[in-house]
Amino acid sequence: MAQADEQEMSAPGARSGHRGRLSRALIVRTALLLMDNEGLESVSMRRVGRELGVEAMSLYNHVRDKEDLLDAITEAVLGEFHWEPNTDDWVEQGREAAREWRRLMKSHPNVIRLMIERKHPLASADALRPTEIALDILRRAGLSERDTVHAFRAIGGYIFGVVMMESGNLAPGRPDETGEMTPAELMRAIPPDFPCLAQMLPWLMGCDDDATFELGLDLLLEGIRAKFGARA
């Protein structure tokens, strides 16, 4: 019973009992849950304090300001990057790392905005490790330093774009998910001078996200191998 009480008191979202045990880790975890559940706009010092049952001023004993809190959220997310490669082949390692990046970003899609809009680079080991892994994979493929960075940015942009499309329901050809038009209505609305769109519409509307991601990843990795003569 005592153990259950301890877990309840330390759980994010509990609204009392945190004054004596408030910590940076608890504040960050609470803010991350808010971001995941309600969006980035919901994360404020006042709101996090309310979730923890304390005044916002109490948080400043553990985080400098909101910018520090947002940086800490990003570091916490990147710290969830799981990496245990099953092969020494750089192409397969590239696939595994890209899949893990996608999994991580899909779990916390709002962190993409934090990563893009941050005002200074993150410097913690947890935050830097995923980037180090990706750069190392490409470097060991035989790419120059310049080409390694270009390839890293190209693949990263692809992953971010895919996750933003998936999490925002922005994929083309899925109006039935938005409630705006049914598939049949959309088919009837396509002008006759767009035959390719009409022909491909069933595939667009039933497109598998995982299959699309894997195809794009293959194109990128095999393209790198072909362009730079990267070794396996």
KASUL-V732961 format. One record per residue. N is the residue number from 0. PHI is phi in whole degrees, 0 to 359 (* if undefined). PSI is psi in degrees with one decimal (* if undefined). D_LAST is the distance of its C-alpha to the last C-alpha in Angstrom with 1 decimal. Layout:
# KASUL-V732961
N PHI PSI D_LAST
N PHI PSI D_LAST
This chain:
# KASUL-V732961
0 * -40.6 56.0
1 296 -38.7 55.4
2 296 -40.4 51.7
3 297 -40.9 51.8
4 297 -40.3 53.9
5 296 -41.9 51.5
6 296 -40.8 48.5
7 295 -40.6 50.7
8 291 -28.6 51.7
9 262 1.2 48.2
10 284 138.5 46.7
11 300 141.5 45.7
12 97 -17.3 48.3
13 294 139.0 51.3
14 258 12.9 54.0
15 205 163.4 55.9
16 87 5.7 55.7
17 264 -7.4 52.9
18 298 -35.0 55.1
19 273 -11.2 55.0
20 226 18.8 51.3
21 299 136.9 49.7
22 217 162.6 46.3
23 298 -42.3 43.5
24 298 -42.3 41.1
25 294 -41.0 43.7
26 298 -46.0 44.4
27 295 -43.2 40.7
28 297 -39.8 40.2
29 294 -43.7 43.3
30 296 -38.3 42.3
31 295 -41.2 38.8
32 297 -40.7 40.6
33 299 -46.1 42.9
34 298 -44.0 40.1
35 293 -39.2 38.3
36 273 -33.0 41.6
37 234 -3.0 43.6
38 100 163.5 41.4
39 295 -32.3 40.9
40 296 -20.7 44.5
41 283 -14.1 45.9
42 275 106.9 44.6
43 221 159.5 47.5
44 299 -39.7 49.0
45 294 -43.5 52.1
46 292 -41.5 50.4
47 298 -42.8 48.2
48 300 -41.8 51.4
49 297 -40.1 53.2
50 297 -32.4 50.5
51 268 -3.5 50.9
52 75 28.6 54.7
53 227 165.7 55.1
54 287 150.3 56.1
55 302 -34.3 53.4
56 299 -27.3 54.6
57 294 -25.8 53.6
58 291 -27.8 49.9
59 290 -7.2 50.2
60 283 -12.7 50.6
61 235 -25.1 46.9
62 229 141.9 45.3
63 293 -45.2 46.4
64 194 -174.0 46.5
65 296 -37.9 44.8
66 298 -40.2 42.0
67 296 -39.2 41.3
68 295 -43.5 41.3
69 294 -38.0 38.9
70 298 -40.4 36.5
71 294 -35.8 36.9
72 298 -46.4 36.2
73 299 -44.0 32.9
74 297 -39.3 32.0
75 295 -41.5 33.0
76 295 -48.5 30.8
77 296 -26.6 27.7
78 292 -13.0 28.6
79 274 0.3 28.1
80 295 121.3 24.3
81 256 124.1 22.9
82 223 106.8 19.6
83 222 84.0 18.6
84 299 143.5 14.9
85 257 5.1 14.5
86 204 162.3 11.0
87 263 -5.9 8.7
88 287 126.5 5.5
89 294 -32.4 6.0
90 294 -45.8 6.8
91 293 -38.8 9.2
92 297 -37.8 10.4
93 298 -41.7 11.1
94 297 -46.4 13.1
95 298 -43.3 14.9
96 294 -41.5 15.9
97 295 -39.8 17.1
98 297 -38.8 19.0
99 291 -39.4 20.6
100 302 -45.6 21.6
101 297 -45.0 23.2
102 302 -44.4 25.0
103 295 -45.3 26.3
104 292 -35.5 27.5
105 292 -31.8 29.1
106 291 -30.8 30.9
107 222 66.6 32.4
108 299 -26.5 32.2
109 289 -15.3 34.8
110 290 -20.7 32.7
111 301 -43.6 30.8
112 297 -39.5 34.1
113 296 -40.6 34.5
114 292 -36.0 31.2
115 284 -38.5 31.9
116 266 -2.6 35.5
117 298 148.3 35.4
118 269 -13.4 37.3
119 210 156.3 35.3
120 290 149.0 31.9
121 279 147.0 31.6
122 234 -1.5 31.3
123 285 157.0 31.3
124 299 -42.5 28.5
125 298 -39.3 28.2
126 287 -33.3 28.0
127 274 -21.7 25.4
128 300 -46.9 23.0
129 300 -38.5 21.2
130 292 -41.3 20.6
131 301 -42.2 19.4
132 298 -47.0 16.8
133 296 -44.3 15.6
134 296 -39.3 15.7
135 296 -40.8 13.9
136 300 -48.1 10.8
137 291 -37.1 10.8
138 295 -42.0 11.9
139 291 -14.7 9.2
140 285 -9.4 6.7
141 103 6.9 9.2
142 285 151.2 11.9
143 290 170.4 15.5
144 299 -44.5 17.8
145 296 -47.0 19.5
146 292 -31.9 16.6
147 300 -46.0 15.3
148 294 -43.1 18.8
149 299 -45.4 19.2
150 296 -40.6 16.0
151 299 -44.4 17.3
152 291 -36.2 20.7
153 294 -45.7 19.8
154 291 -41.2 18.0
155 298 -42.1 20.9
156 297 -37.9 23.5
157 297 -47.7 22.2
158 297 -46.3 22.4
159 300 -44.3 25.8
160 297 -42.3 27.1
161 298 -47.2 26.2
162 295 -40.6 27.9
163 297 -38.7 30.8
164 293 -44.3 31.3
165 293 -46.3 31.1
166 287 -24.9 33.3
167 261 6.8 35.8
168 52 42.7 36.1
169 262 3.5 35.4
170 298 132.9 33.4
171 295 147.0 35.1
172 83 20.9 37.1
173 234 48.4 38.2
174 293 -23.1 41.7
175 296 -25.5 42.9
176 281 -21.6 41.3
177 270 -14.5 43.2
178 80 8.0 46.5
179 275 -44.8 47.2
180 214 147.0 47.1
181 278 162.7 46.5
182 304 -42.5 44.1
183 295 -40.1 47.1
184 296 -40.2 48.6
185 294 -40.8 45.5
186 300 -42.8 45.3
187 290 -24.9 48.9
188 277 -13.7 48.4
189 288 124.2 45.7
190 299 152.6 47.5
191 294 -18.7 47.5
192 271 19.1 45.7
193 236 63.2 42.4
194 295 -36.5 41.6
195 295 -43.7 37.8
196 298 -43.2 38.3
197 297 -41.0 40.9
198 292 -37.5 38.8
199 270 -5.8 35.7
200 305 -45.7 37.8
201 302 -37.1 37.6
202 289 -38.3 33.7
203 298 -41.3 33.9
204 283 -24.3 36.2
205 251 17.8 34.4
206 293 134.8 30.9
207 274 122.7 28.7
208 299 -41.7 27.3
209 295 -42.9 24.4
210 296 -40.0 23.4
211 297 -45.1 23.8
212 298 -44.4 21.6
213 295 -38.6 18.8
214 296 -47.5 19.1
215 299 -38.3 19.2
216 294 -42.0 16.1
217 300 -43.7 14.2
218 299 -41.4 15.7
219 292 -50.0 14.8
220 291 -43.5 11.1
221 291 -31.0 10.7
222 295 -39.5 13.1
223 298 -43.6 11.3
224 297 -42.6 8.4
225 290 -41.3 11.3
226 288 -41.6 13.6
227 255 -0.2 11.8
228 64 32.0 9.4
229 298 138.7 6.7
230 274 152.0 3.8
231 278 * 0.0
